[in-house]
Amino acid sequence: MAYSTITDILFDLPKKEVVNLTNDENKLYEQINFEDVNDDVVKRVNQAIEDADNEINGYLRSRYSVPLIAPVPKLITKISKDIAIYNLFCRRFKIDIPFREVYLSRVAELKLIQSGQMHLDVDASLDSVGIYLTNKTSDNRLFSKSELDKY
């Protein structure tokens, strides 16, 4: 499950801008149907969202079990949406990328979450993810304390 959707992105960016940022066919501006959010546009936006979510998971992996499950915290949805928008701009601009400051502030938030200075309202921390089981006891272990003392 993605942390954000194309609907979230279209809430912040005009449809015309999204279609223009995903125009990989290099159609002339006059030839683009800006009302048509076709399969290619959706596929490219979803790829930007997936890349954003992978980046988020990279930061959160050390503190939370990822991917986060529903309900996804609203902060993560916002971060995912903003990083995905930045990824869309990166497809067209190589220098002076619009939305760069927003992206950097979202990464700063992820670093605060990663370091434990900011917390998410989720139940699944790494402390409660799993249980380690073993079939060894102190009687049948390979190296006992007396065996180790010989060296």
PLY file of the C-alpha trace (Angstrom):
ply
format ascii 1.0
element vertex 151
property float x
property float y
property float z
element edge 150
property int vertex1
property int vertex2
end_header
0.00 0.00 0.00
1.38 3.39 -0.99
1.62 6.12 1.64
0.13 8.70 -0.74
-1.91 8.66 -3.94
-2.21 10.56 -7.18
-5.28 12.23 -5.66
-3.09 13.63 -2.87
-0.68 15.00 -5.46
-3.47 16.51 -7.55
-4.67 18.29 -4.41
-1.39 20.26 -4.33
-0.42 20.39 -8.01
-2.72 21.38 -10.85
-3.58 18.53 -13.21
-1.94 20.51 -16.01
1.37 20.55 -14.12
1.25 16.83 -13.36
0.53 15.98 -17.00
3.36 18.28 -18.13
5.85 16.74 -15.67
5.04 13.24 -16.94
5.16 14.10 -20.64
7.86 11.62 -21.60
6.70 11.48 -25.19
8.01 15.06 -25.61
4.78 16.23 -27.15
4.68 19.87 -28.03
2.95 21.99 -25.42
0.07 22.63 -27.84
-0.40 18.89 -28.41
-0.77 17.92 -24.76
-4.26 17.19 -23.53
-3.98 18.57 -20.02
-7.33 17.15 -19.00
-6.23 13.60 -19.79
-4.66 11.86 -16.83
-4.08 8.71 -18.85
-2.44 5.41 -17.90
1.05 6.72 -18.70
0.60 9.69 -16.38
-0.75 7.47 -13.60
2.10 4.98 -14.06
4.75 7.71 -13.85
3.14 9.38 -10.84
2.85 6.01 -9.10
6.55 5.42 -9.78
7.37 8.78 -8.16
5.24 7.78 -5.16
6.91 4.36 -4.94
10.35 6.01 -5.00
9.24 8.41 -2.27
7.89 5.55 -0.14
11.12 3.59 -0.55
13.07 6.63 0.62
10.76 7.01 3.62
11.10 3.32 4.47
14.87 3.70 4.32
14.72 6.29 7.08
12.06 4.55 9.18
13.45 1.01 8.90
15.71 1.41 11.94
12.84 2.52 14.19
9.61 1.04 12.80
8.47 -2.06 11.00
8.06 -1.02 7.37
6.05 -0.63 5.30
3.72 1.06 7.75
0.25 -0.44 7.67
-3.09 1.32 7.66
-3.88 3.69 9.08
-0.76 5.43 7.81
0.05 8.49 9.94
-0.98 11.71 8.21
2.55 13.05 8.58
3.90 10.14 6.51
1.23 10.70 3.85
2.25 14.36 3.65
5.96 13.49 3.47
5.28 10.86 0.79
3.23 13.29 -1.28
5.83 16.07 -1.06
8.75 13.79 -1.90
6.77 12.32 -4.81
6.10 15.85 -6.12
9.81 16.59 -5.81
10.55 13.37 -7.73
8.20 14.51 -10.49
10.02 17.83 -10.76
13.36 15.99 -10.83
12.19 14.26 -14.01
12.27 17.62 -15.82
14.70 19.86 -13.96
18.32 19.04 -13.22
19.34 22.35 -11.67
17.25 24.75 -9.61
14.65 22.10 -8.97
11.34 23.56 -7.81
10.10 22.16 -4.51
13.68 21.52 -3.31
13.23 23.37 -0.01
10.06 21.43 0.77
11.89 18.19 -0.03
14.80 19.10 2.26
12.42 19.94 5.12
10.66 16.57 4.68
13.99 14.75 4.76
14.86 16.67 7.93
11.59 15.44 9.47
12.45 11.87 8.48
15.84 12.24 10.16
14.13 13.48 13.34
11.81 10.46 13.27
14.77 8.16 12.63
16.72 9.60 15.58
13.72 9.34 17.91
13.30 13.11 18.36
9.95 12.97 16.54
7.52 10.11 16.97
4.85 8.59 14.80
1.55 7.45 16.20
1.96 3.80 15.20
1.89 0.64 17.28
4.43 -1.45 15.41
7.86 -0.51 16.71
10.80 -2.81 16.23
10.55 -3.79 19.90
7.29 -5.61 19.25
8.00 -7.00 15.80
9.20 -10.49 16.59
10.28 -13.04 19.12
13.53 -14.96 19.07
13.19 -18.64 19.87
15.93 -21.20 20.43
15.99 -24.88 21.19
19.21 -24.70 23.25
19.46 -24.87 27.01
22.42 -24.37 29.30
22.81 -28.18 29.47
23.16 -28.88 25.74
25.06 -25.89 24.44
28.27 -26.51 22.55
30.54 -24.26 24.59
29.88 -24.36 28.32
31.46 -21.99 30.78
33.88 -24.71 31.94
34.82 -25.46 28.32
35.52 -21.79 27.64
37.57 -21.40 30.85
40.11 -23.86 29.45
41.23 -21.27 26.94
0 1
1 2
2 3
3 4
4 5
5 6
6 7
7 8
8 9
9 10
10 11
11 12
12 13
13 14
14 15
15 16
16 17
17 18
18 19
19 20
20 21
21 22
22 23
23 24
24 25
25 26
26 27
27 28
28 29
29 30
30 31
31 32
32 33
33 34
34 35
35 36
36 37
37 38
38 39
39 40
40 41
41 42
42 43
43 44
44 45
45 46
46 47
47 48
48 49
49 50
50 51
51 52
52 53
53 54
54 55
55 56
56 57
57 58
58 59
59 60
60 61
61 62
62 63
63 64
64 65
65 66
66 67
67 68
68 69
69 70
70 71
71 72
72 73
73 74
74 75
75 76
76 77
77 78
78 79
79 80
80 81
81 82
82 83
83 84
84 85
85 86
86 87
87 88
88 89
89 90
90 91
91 92
92 93
93 94
94 95
95 96
96 97
97 98
98 99
99 100
100 101
101 102
102 103
103 104
104 105
105 106
106 107
107 108
108 109
109 110
110 111
111 112
112 113
113 114
114 115
115 116
116 117
117 118
118 119
119 120
120 121
121 122
122 123
123 124
124 125
125 126
126 127
127 128
128 129
129 130
130 131
131 132
132 133
133 134
134 135
135 136
136 137
137 138
138 139
139 140
140 141
141 142
142 143
143 144
144 145
145 146
146 147
147 148
148 149
149 150
